[in-house]
Amino acid sequence: MLVAVLEVVDGHRPRAQLVPVLARSVVAGGRTGRLARVRACPVSGGIAELAGVLTTAGGIRAVVARVERRDGRWQCTVFELLP
């Protein structure tokens, strides 16, 4: 899911493709790069928090997200590119 979100951020994927899996509160700014690593930490049966490393031309950025199981589907409820 983080790869797909970053493809939207990069402009390589239409945002409309992620509407079913993104909460309305999720907003991502425009950045380009490659997702180098992702780690998932289950919080409960229907919630997980994700952390990743994004490499860009300007350096390395951290990516964090929270996904929740809602109505039988996983939905990204938080997405942040950290400075």
C-alpha positions, 0 to 999 in steps of 0.5 A, spaced: 500 500 500 505 504 501 508 503 494 501 505 491 501 511 495 508 514 493 506 512 486 500 517 487 505 522 490 510 521 484 504 522 479 505 515 476 498 513 479 491 516 479 489 518 486 482 515 484 485 508 484 486 509 491 480 512 493 477 505 496 483 504 501 485 511 503 481 515 509 479 522 507 483 525 512 490 522 508 493 527 505 500 526 501 504 532 498 508 531 492 515 527 492 519 523 488 523 517 490 524 510 491 521 506 497 527 502 500 524 498 506 518 497 510 516 495 517 510 493 519 508 493 527 501 490 528 497 494 533 491 489 534 487 484 530 485 490 525 490 495 526 497 496 523 503 501 523 508 501 518 514 505 517 519 505 511 525 509 508 524 513 502 530 515 498 530 521 494 535 525 490 535 530 496 536 525 501 533 520 505 526 521 508 522 517 513 515 514 511 510 512 516 502 510 516 497 507 519 492 502 516 486 499 519 481 494 517 474 497 515 468 493 512 472 487 510 478 492 507 484 495 509 484 502 509 490 507 510 488 512 515 494 516 516 500 517 512 506 522 513 513 523 510 517 526 515 522 531 514 
